[in-house]
Amino acid sequence: MKIPRLSLNDPGSYSNQEDVIVTHMDVQLDINFESKILSGYVILTVYVKSKFVKQLVLDSRDLHIEKVLNEVDQTELNFLIDEPIHTFGSKFTIELPKLTSEKLLIRVQYKTKPNSTALQWLLPEQTAGGRYPFMFSQCQPDHCRSIIPCQDSSGVKGTYTATITAPEEFMVLMSAISEGEPKCLKNSKKSFSYKQTVPIPAYLIAIAVGNLESRKIGPRSRIWSEPEIIEKAEYEFLETDLFLKTAEDICGPYVWKIYDLLVLPPSFPFGGMENPCLTFVTPTLLVGDRSLVAVVAHEIAHSWTGNLISVKNFEHFWLNEGFTCFIERKICGRVKGEAYRHFCAIGGLKDLRQSINTLGEKNPFTKLVVDLTGINPDDAYSTCPYEKGHTFLFYLEQLLGGSEKFDAFLRAYFNKFKYQSITTDDFKDYLLSYFSGEENLKSIDWNFWLYSTGLPPIIPQLNLYDSTLEESCVKLANKWFEWKEEEPSEFSPNDLKDFESLQIQEFCAILLEKTPLSLHKLKLMNDLYKMNSYKNSEIRFRWLRICIQSRWEEEIDNALNFAIGQGRMKYVRPIFRDLFSWDKTREKAIKIFKENQTKMIHVLVHNLNNDIENTRTV
């Protein structure tokens, strides 16, 4: 059955936001680790745009709605929960009371269910400490509806307050500013209060509950983690304030007051999640040499690109992620030099090629602007909006006068659309207006960039980038490819002596792109360079994929252990896809996945099941 667009403004939201808008939510919830349920209520501040509007339509998924009240006089309101459609959850319709003003307060009393797609409940043995359970949320793109009945569309932005009660041994953190110290209650629980005064879409509401402590790492920042890893986390992220100040120089004022980081347990599926005031990060970043902290620059950039300016719906997701990659690399360029920025961009192009090779050149999800009618946004997730979007913006920057002129445009863009949700046409129209005197505007093929599948048109023109740091990586990789095994080897451990971590990562990426190396070459490379000893997860991930590509059977268990040892989707999906596609490992990989899927968050399990269906063995 073909699924139509659920609403006028958002293909994945039932909400009638064109008629009624929720501008604030006051959330009151109790956390029960035994039942894996949140229970309580939300009071919605609702503005009705016309006196003829009779209903408020919300999004919900697997929520048990107990009652709905007019908060002013406590009268009950009629409501209807429709049968769920596909993965979008259910349409939740509330009959509005007689209007005496354009503003209404509506209380919804409810409970979540243990299978909430937004919540990951971890057993003690799944945490660093091993003594206490843990819970965290992941609401992007459309999972907030499984925690709170809401207008779960990125086109709706509002403020929120929250009071959360939890067992007294736990700390509760949220994507908001703490309202004082937690209050001790009589029933061995504590109450935590938070307030977010900057309007955000529902997917940026976040909560984490566990045995947590913090260290101050800057005037606006603390690092949070389980006590067992707090020292590692503190060391790794000490450069956070430098990134934050650099981002402000590029983008303008930081409006969120604090910028805290929380290192989550390994099952967190992303490198980071840009929840306002509280960025979630993966423990795979804890290398000990700060070689992977560019992820923090990425999440800081989201404070402007995605959080301050949001998208109308996830068909325009590239405006979030392409812009964020672009700003992230500008931050790193200012800190480490412009050549470093270009080097990161070249590496990103390799990730883009890999993604498009996996998806297929004609796959509609390789477009920048996608059609999500009837499609779960999680199914469209890939590297394309990140790297194809970044490449487009880098091209525009070069075309329209370079960094100085484009940086001024960026600051004007952020100021123009702050606190709003926009579409690609809004961005395009503003750029055309801002650069109206530029002759080069005429050469931009907007339709090709935005609506064509496959690689962007400038991919062959690598002279767009400064390749200084790339050259030594290419030279060494080519040397391995060209070496004839019957001839003496000229390789030595010193080959990588002067390489930075990112160059070793790029060296592996080059090997991964080309024809598989023989096992003899791989084994020699591992003996000389100790590839299996690297703790940097970006290097290890690429090395293990190279081993699978070359059918090194002894590395199968290492690859599987890496894939189930953490839940970062960027690593787990490609490795499992590689193993699903190899006839010798397919059944074993499926078995290991099924045995460990309870440790994985919903979106990863969902996508891996799709990967099993969509891969063929060779």
Secondary structure as UniProt FT lines:
FT   TURN            11..12
FT   TURN            17..19
FT   STRAND          20..32
FT   TURN            33..36
FT   STRAND          37..48
FT   TURN            51..52
FT   STRAND          55..60
FT   STRAND          64..70
FT   TURN            71..73
FT   STRAND          79..81
FT   TURN            86..87
FT   STRAND          90..95
FT   STRAND          103..111
FT   TURN            114..115
FT   TURN            117..118
FT   STRAND          119..122
FT   HELIX           124..126
FT   STRAND          134..137
FT   TURN            140..143
FT   HELIX           144..146
FT   TURN            154..155
FT   STRAND          158..167
FT   TURN            168..169
FT   STRAND          171..174
FT   STRAND          177..178
FT   STRAND          183..184
FT   TURN            186..187
FT   STRAND          189..200
FT   HELIX           202..204
FT   STRAND          207..210
FT   STRAND          213..218
FT   TURN            219..220
FT   STRAND          221..225
FT   HELIX           227..229
FT   HELIX           230..236
FT   TURN            237..239
FT   HELIX           240..251
FT   STRAND          260..263
FT   TURN            266..267
FT   STRAND          272..273
FT   TURN            276..277
FT   STRAND          278..281
FT   HELIX           283..285
FT   TURN            291..293
FT   HELIX           294..301
FT   TURN            302..304
FT   TURN            306..308
FT   STRAND          309..311
FT   HELIX           314..316
FT   HELIX           318..336
FT   HELIX           338..359
FT   TURN            361..362
FT   HELIX           364..366
FT   TURN            373..374
FT   HELIX           377..380
FT   HELIX           384..399
FT   TURN            400..401
FT   HELIX           403..417
FT   TURN            418..419
FT   STRAND          421..422
FT   HELIX           424..434
FT   TURN            435..437
FT   HELIX           439..443
FT   HELIX           446..451
FT   TURN            457..460
FT   HELIX           462..464
FT   HELIX           468..482
FT   TURN            485..486
FT   HELIX           493..496
FT   TURN            497..498
FT   HELIX           501..513
FT   HELIX           519..529
FT   HELIX           531..533
FT   HELIX           537..549
FT   TURN            550..551
FT   HELIX           553..555
FT   HELIX           556..565
FT   HELIX           569..580
FT   TURN            583..585
FT   HELIX           586..596
FT   HELIX           597..599
FT   HELIX           602..614
//
